[in-house]
Amino acid sequence: MTLRLTDEETEALRAEAEREARSMQEVARAAVREYVARRGNARLVDDELQYVVTTYAEALRRLGES
């Protein structure tokens, strides 16, 4: 995989890597892992919410009427 960054993105990544005393690659890989984990958690929440809405649709409808 080749990742192409703008000059501004490269400089921001370089600066962050320097602040953290890590390589640019380490910082970029950590960012990807965090992004994937966050998206995965969001999908789990969406799935659980869909389950609740489907399972308790009638109760939710009645609660909305009060």
Protein Blocks (a to p, Z undefined) as FASTA:
>chain_A
ZZdddfklmmmmmmmmmmnopafklmmmmmmmmmmmmmmmmmmmmmmmmmmmmmmmmmmm
mmmmZZ
